[in-house]
């Protein structure tokens, strides 16, 4: 089974919004304010790494362990919402 490589759907733009002190997803109909974890995960959905590499990067960056389940859950939700799409 091939592990998908994900990227942000081009309809959305991820950016830091200083006024809200948060990452946001901008799209033609509006904006979604993200919590810190969601912003960090989506920043790494760059079309270059699979979910396992994304989790490893997050664990190293934040000195965190056992976050795979939570990251996979969020990524699945983001795919359902149309925020992410598979490159392969």
SVG drawing of the C-alpha trace seen along z (x, -y; Angstrom):
<svg xmlns="http://www.w3.org/2000/svg" viewBox="-18 -43 32 45">
<polyline fill="none" stroke="black" stroke-width="0.4" points="0.0,0.0 1.4,-3.4 1.3,-6.1 -0.1,-9.3 1.9,-12.4 -0.3,-15.4 -0.3,-19.0 -2.6,-22.0 -5.5,-22.2 -4.7,-25.2 -8.1,-26.8 -6.7,-27.5 -3.8,-29.7 -2.1,-29.1 -0.6,-32.2 0.3,-33.6 -2.2,-36.3 -0.5,-38.6 -3.8,-40.3 -5.1,-36.9 -1.8,-35.5 -2.6,-32.3 -2.2,-30.6 -5.3,-30.9 -6.5,-29.2 -7.8,-31.7 -10.2,-30.7 -12.6,-32.6 -15.6,-32.3 -13.8,-33.2 -11.1,-32.1 -10.5,-29.4 -8.5,-30.2 -6.2,-27.3 -4.8,-26.3 -1.0,-26.0 -1.0,-22.2 -3.1,-22.5 -0.9,-25.2 2.3,-23.3 0.8,-20.2 -0.5,-22.0 2.8,-23.9 4.4,-20.5 1.9,-19.3 4.1,-20.5 3.7,-17.8 7.2,-16.5 6.7,-14.1 4.3,-11.4 2.5,-11.2 5.3,-9.2 7.9,-11.8 5.5,-14.6 5.1,-13.0 8.8,-12.4 9.5,-16.0 6.9,-17.2 8.3,-14.9 11.8,-16.2 10.7,-19.9 8.7,-19.8 10.5,-17.1 7.2,-15.1 6.5,-11.4 3.4,-9.4 1.7,-12.0 1.1,-9.9 -2.5,-9.0 -3.5,-12.7 -1.6,-13.8 -3.3,-11.1 -6.7,-12.0 -6.2,-15.7 -4.9,-14.9 -7.9,-12.7 -10.2,-15.5 -8.4,-18.1 -8.7,-15.8 -12.5,-15.4 -12.8,-19.2 -11.0,-19.5 -8.0,-21.4 -5.6,-18.7 -5.2,-16.7 -3.0,-13.7 -0.1,-14.3 0.2,-10.5"/>
</svg>
